[in-house]
Amino acid sequence: MSVGAWAAMSLILRRELCLSFRRPGQLLQPLVFFLIVTTLFPLSLSPQLSLLRDMAPGVLWVAALLSSLLSLDSLFKSDADDGTLEQLAICGQELGLIVIAKALAHWLVSGAALVIVSPIVGVALGIPTSAFATMMLSLAFGTLTLSWLGAIGAGLTVGLRRGNVLLSLIVLPLAMPLLIFGANATDRAIGGASPAGALYFLAALCVFTCTLAPFAATAALRISLE
Amino acid sequence: MNSAADGLEVDRVHVWRGDRHVLKGVSLALRPQQLLQVSGPNGAGKTTLLRVLCGLLRPEEGTVAWRGQPIHKSRAQFHASLAYSSHDAALKGDLTALENLRFSIGLRRHLASAELRASLGRTGVEHCADLPARVLSAGQRRRVAMARILASGAALWLLDEPFSNLDSAGTELVSTLLAEHVRAGGLAVVVAHHEIRLAGDVQRLELAA
């Protein structure tokens, strides 16, 4: 094989990023959704700081979860629709490498971007700046895990016509632990307690999915391609 | 003399899609310097056969072997020597024709932009190289897909309706490219409705509905 695995993965990564930046609307949609949903809460509830702080972790995490779901549907779907997914599957590289590169690219443009804009939401919800580091770290673990859970779901539903509803039904229950530990870590950081326990759990979940989900997602995609 | 072990061998392949028995024991053998034309009425399983041949679909029964090896055992190796063109051109609309080629050929082999442009030139679409694929006509997209097949350097071409949407010059061009590929020792399986006339060794397979 004349093209190595790393070269192939970096090429796929560049391809995905290039495609994302050609469609800035699609790129910004989940981020704008995240920002709007989270800022609706202070507007609709009383702007009392204590109330907002109590609710902030839950609101933040639910919004992050839903906005990640928005972009998951297109992870394999757009390539499947125009036939390029088949071409990728028979390019002579392992399908697993392609899946890893695509999921990583998805995380960079959705999850990592969400982590970067999260301080804006933190300010809107009255989260103290001392808790920002914990909030961002927990979101980074959480969104990476979500991208991988989503890759499995997207791989399973890519051949279906109305796959996006089913995708939510598959991914959301699996994302419950993320929501619980993520919100808990942020909550403890806001209250001034040590968030280490919840963060360790998140990190463990993240490592668990990063190592096993590529196999599951590849197998799911292979079934859908038939 | 070329033996069947150099080429593609299909032994009694059966495929069901739901309740439908699409491929009913298809067998074929193709050696280098041979072209196989697959024809048959709509729904006869021509595309299904091509998908089985390129390993995208595992048949319920029967085997497909490439150079003596079952294809699902040495999948990556087999795919490296295979170029497949489905009936849609499989181009990303947001990428230019050249980028489409670069991102798909780049996974197979190292080719400079000039060489990719040359293969676009060979299929008569060099002037479209820097245009997004979504503004190209169906015929131009087909030609870009053909350029990708050329640039892949693969020994085995599997082409699904390569003549659709092409003008008469384009049809002529694809025939010429096929003839050159076969003469140079390549193999090709082509799904086409009208008869392909080549100087070389052309086999025919008629699938029944």
Interface residues (C-beta under 8 A of the other chain):
Chain A: M1 S2 V3 A7 A8 L11 I12 R14 R15 C18 L19 R22 R23 D82 G83 T84 E86 Q87 L88 A89 I90 C91 G92 Q93 E94 L225 E226
Chain B: C54 G55 L56 L57 R58 A76 Q77 H79 A80 S81 L82 Y84 S86 D88 A89 A90 L91 K92 G93 D94 L95 E99 F103 S104 G106 L107 R108 R109 H110
